[in-house]
Amino acid sequence: MRPSKPIQAIDRALDVLELVANAPNGVNLCSLSDGLGLKRQTVYSIAMTLTRRGYLRKDYARRTYMLGPVMAALRARQARWNSEVLRPSVLEVQRLCRDSEGTVMLGQYSRVGIIARLVVRPKDWLSPRYYYGLVIQPYGTAVLYQAFMNEEQLAEYRRRFPLDEHDYGFWRSYELLDEFLCLIRNLGYLALYRNGLRVAAPVFDAGGAMAAMVCVAKPTAIPTKESAERLIEMVRRAATNISAKVAKASRHQPSWPVW
């Protein structure tokens, strides 16, 4: 790919973060504007956006900006994901891929959507791949996560991904979708017969919060009842085994935050 021009808005936001990071006692709007050579209204818009997302924190009494909690939390979350979920799950995900002969994904929920962290395919099940793309489609992983979100998380998710803007197909309304989510919550897993068979089950930490999900996608013409039940059982068993490992690693940690 040819080198592209930098995106000015992102450059300016990063400049604001770097300037604030170098001010141990915080920095006010005038100093940000003068230091960056930008109009105050421009800097104010950037600072308020970063504050709303938690990257900055505003001291209203002193009218200064400081780094927010998200910067440290993201770093800590990544370290915890690697040590408590990703590494303990690799062998179980590989085994599930080998036994099911389907593509297996271990996914994590983020404020911006579903992040696929580990993908293993049947042809090279001994070589797991780490994938960081977003999966925001309404089928499979996104539906499963909505079933196990709390009310605040679900409201935030639907604000970012409205029903009418993301081709939810036959759902038509939140009432119909909520009925399906209730069914998934009672079953403890999700099975979809769409372009094959896709089965997903939640992974929980020691506090009972959903830490991840494990999903198998297996192309097949018309799956039989026996083959579907067998795949469901394999996915649920893998999710239970992974949950036990995650719970052991996270037993002395607070529940996972959702950003």
Secondary structure by P-SEA (a helix, b strand, c coil): cccccccaaaaaaaaaaaaaaaccccccaaaaaaaacccaaaaaaaaaaaaaaccbbbccccccccccaaaaaaaaaaaaaacccccccaaaaaaaaaaaccccccccccccccccccccccccccbbbbbbccccccccaaaaaaaaccaaaaaaaaaacccccccccccccaaaaaaaaaaaaaacccccccccbbbbbbbbcccccccbbbbbbbbbccccaaaaaaaaaaaaaaaaaaaaaaaaaaccccccccc
